[in-house]
Amino acid sequence: MSPLGIATGNTWRGFSLVEVAVVMAIVGLLLGSMLYTLSAHLEQRDETRTMRNLDDARELLLAFAIVNGRLPCPARESSSGDELGDGAGACRDAAGNDEYYRGLLPARALGLHEVDAQGFARDAWGNRLRYAVAKSVIGCAASPKLPHFTSAQNLKANGITCQPADLLICRSAAGVSAASCGAAANSLTNQNLVVAVLFSPGKNAALARSGGVDEAANADGDAVFVTHPPAPQGAAGGEFDDRLTWITVGELYGRLIAAGLLP
């Protein structure tokens, strides 16, 4: 008598190997579908959480500006989540090196609650959120006192005719330099619009996978950044899953004017 069988009247009919294989294939497909659905759900959850963290940080940066009359400087690994500046608004370390473009979000200074043991804000994959702030200005009514956006005294004295002149968002790293997106069609913003950039280096950074040239443009310490929809390994600009957001000069001035801090 076959161990794989069912009773039919007074006889037993065994399952054939083909029938068993079909059942196992169906079970495998169902399990695979369930695992894929679960994985997609977890990916979407992490994406939503990361974008929420960035949006919260963006609003807290604007709130910080209303309370302090300026934007904060970036933090560094050694600053325990606090901004790194010289006390007069200039974003530089103890050695005098500028720290405007390659720093971390100063989460402790902003009052963010979801931080790691060192006081830094994180994305859903455990990466610390990055932050850059404009250093250069153009269009001021008189010779500006610098820094502008990170000094309450200078920002008020220089006035709202001052526009940022350095931070730039590009569609890809193809043809970019430290100060240009290259072709005009590659520019998402111009250099007179963005006062602050926040970004998450994405899941691939948590997995210690190196992205391509597009992600490298966000980690090289200059004022030019790249953003576009996620791209897999083998894409023209390499794997890309950074998440970026930014604050415009109009938003910053608008909030400060509404709060009675400007002009």
C-alpha positions in Angstrom: 0.0 0.0 0.0 1.3 3.5 -0.9 1.7 5.9 2.0 0.4 8.6 -0.3 -3.2 7.4 -0.8 -6.8 7.8 0.0 -9.5 5.3 0.7 -12.1 4.8 -2.1 -14.6 2.2 -1.0 -12.6 -0.8 0.0 -9.6 0.2 -2.1 -6.8 2.7 -1.8 -5.6 5.0 -4.6 -2.2 6.5 -4.3 -1.1 9.9 -5.4 1.2 9.9 -8.3 4.5 11.8 -8.2 3.2 14.2 -10.8 0.2 15.1 -8.6 2.5 15.6 -5.6 4.8 17.8 -7.7 1.8 19.9 -8.8 0.6 20.5 -5.3 4.1 21.4 -4.1 4.5 23.8 -7.0 1.2 25.5 -6.1 2.2 25.8 -2.5 5.5 27.3 -3.5 3.9 29.8 -5.7 1.5 30.8 -2.9 4.4 31.2 -0.4 6.4 33.1 -2.9 3.6 35.5 -3.6 3.0 36.0 0.2 6.7 36.7 0.8 6.9 39.2 -2.2 3.8 41.0 -0.9 5.3 41.2 2.6 8.6 42.4 1.3 6.9 45.1 -0.8 4.9 46.2 2.2 8.0 46.5 4.4 9.8 48.5 1.6 6.8 50.9 1.4 6.7 51.2 5.2 10.4 52.1 5.3 10.0 54.6 2.4 7.0 56.3 4.1 8.8 56.5 7.4 11.9 58.0 5.9 10.0 60.6 3.9 8.1 61.5 7.1 11.4 61.9 9.0 12.6 64.2 6.3 9.4 66.2 6.2 9.5 66.5 10.0 13.1 67.7 9.9 12.3 70.2 7.2 9.5 71.8 9.2 11.7 71.8 12.3 14.5 73.6 10.4 11.9 76.3 9.5 10.7 76.4 13.1 14.3 76.8 14.3 14.7 79.7 11.9 11.6 81.4 13.3 12.9 81.0 16.9 16.5 81.9 16.2 16.2 84.2 13.2 18.6 82.0 11.1 19.2 78.4 9.9 21.4 76.1 11.9 24.8 74.9 10.7 25.3 71.2 9.9 26.5 68.8 12.6 29.4 66.4 12.3 30.1 63.0 13.8 31.9 64.6 16.7 29.3 67.2 17.6 26.7 64.9 19.3 23.8 66.1 17.2 24.5 69.8 17.7 25.3 72.3 15.0 29.0 72.9 14.4 29.8 76.6 14.2 32.1 79.3 15.5 29.6 81.2 17.5 29.3 84.0 15.0 27.2 82.0 12.5 30.0 80.6 10.4 29.8 76.9 9.8 33.3 75.6 10.4 35.2 73.2 12.6 37.8 73.9 15.3 40.5 73.9 12.6 38.7 76.5 10.6 37.4 74.2 7.8 34.1 75.1 6.3 31.3 72.6 7.0 28.4 74.0 5.0 27.8 71.2 2.5 28.7 67.7 3.8 27.4 67.6 7.3 24.7 65.8 9.3 21.3 67.1 10.4 21.7 68.8 13.8 18.9 66.8 15.4 19.6 67.7 19.0 19.5 71.4 18.2 16.2 70.9 16.4 14.6 68.9 19.2 14.0 65.8 17.1 13.1 62.8 19.3 13.9 59.8 17.0 17.7 59.9 17.2 20.5 57.4 17.8 22.7 57.1 20.9 24.9 60.0 19.6 22.0 62.3 19.1 21.6 62.1 15.3 18.4 61.7 13.3 18.1 58.6 11.2 16.1 57.2 8.3 14.2 53.9 8.4 17.3 52.0 7.5 19.4 53.4 10.4 21.4 55.9 8.3 22.0 59.4 9.7 20.2 62.2 7.8 22.4 64.6 5.9 22.1 68.4 5.8 23.7 71.2 3.8 23.1 75.0 4.1 23.8 77.8 1.6 27.0 79.7 2.2 27.2 82.2 -0.7 24.8 84.9 -1.5 24.1 87.3 -4.5 21.9 90.2 -5.2 22.2 92.0 -1.8 21.4 95.7 -1.7 24.8 96.4 -0.3 28.0 94.5 0.4 26.7 91.6 2.6 28.1 90.6 5.9 28.7 86.9 5.8 27.6 84.3 6.7 24.1 85.3 5.7 21.6 82.4 6.3 23.3 81.1 9.5 23.6 84.4 11.3 20.5 86.2 12.6 22.3 89.5 12.9 23.7 89.3 9.3 20.5 88.0 7.8 18.5 90.9 9.2 21.2 93.5 8.3 21.6 92.2 4.7 17.9 92.0 4.0 15.7 89.8 1.8 17.2 90.9 -1.5 20.0 88.5 -0.8 19.6 85.2 -2.7 21.5 82.0 -2.3 24.3 81.4 -4.8 25.6 77.9 -4.3 23.3 75.0 -3.6 22.1 73.3 -6.8 19.8 70.3 -7.5 20.5 68.3 -10.7 18.7 65.4 -12.4 21.8 63.3 -12.8 25.6 63.5 -12.2 26.3 63.4 -15.9 28.4 66.4 -16.8 28.1 68.1 -13.4 30.9 70.0 -11.7 31.3 71.3 -8.2 29.3 74.4 -9.1 27.2 73.4 -12.1 24.7 70.8 -13.4 26.3 71.1 -16.9 23.5 71.1 -19.5 20.6 73.4 -18.6 18.2 70.5 -19.1 19.9 68.7 -16.2 19.0 71.4 -13.6 16.0 70.9 -11.4 16.8 74.2 -9.6 19.0 77.2 -10.2 21.6 78.5 -7.7 19.4 81.4 -6.5 16.7 79.2 -5.0 17.8 76.6 -2.4 18.9 77.6 1.1 19.1 74.1 2.6 19.2 70.4 1.5 18.2 67.4 3.5 18.7 63.8 2.3 18.7 60.2 3.3 21.4 57.9 1.7 18.8 55.1 1.4 18.6 51.4 2.0 21.7 50.6 -0.1 23.9 52.7 2.3 22.6 50.6 5.2 23.5 47.4 3.2 27.0 48.9 2.6 26.4 48.8 -1.2 28.0 51.5 -3.1 25.8 53.4 -5.4 26.8 55.0 -8.7 28.0 58.4 -9.8 24.6 60.0 -9.0 24.8 59.0 -5.3 28.5 59.9 -5.2 27.5 63.5 -6.2 25.5 63.7 -2.9 28.4 62.5 -0.8 31.4 64.5 -2.3 31.1 67.5 0.0 30.3 70.2 -2.7 27.2 72.3 -3.2 25.8 70.2 -6.1 23.3 67.5 -5.4 21.4 64.9 -7.5 17.9 63.5 -7.2 15.7 61.3 -9.4 13.4 58.3 -9.0 15.1 55.1 -7.6 17.3 53.3 -10.1 18.6 49.7 -9.9 22.2 48.5 -10.2 23.3 48.7 -13.8 21.4 52.0 -14.5 23.1 54.7 -16.4 24.0 56.6 -13.2 24.4 53.5 -11.1 22.1 52.3 -8.3 20.3 55.2 -6.7 17.9 55.3 -3.8 18.8 58.6 -2.0 15.8 60.6 -0.8 16.1 64.4 -1.0 14.1 67.4 0.0 15.0 71.1 0.2 14.0 74.5 1.5 13.7 77.5 -0.9 14.7 81.0 -0.1 11.1 82.1 -0.6 9.9 79.7 2.1 12.5 80.8 4.6 11.9 84.6 4.0 8.2 84.0 4.0 8.2 82.3 7.4 10.5 85.0 8.9 8.4 87.8 7.5 5.2 86.2 8.9 6.9 85.9 12.3 7.8 89.6 12.2 11.6 88.9 12.1 12.1 90.4 8.6 12.5 92.7 6.9 
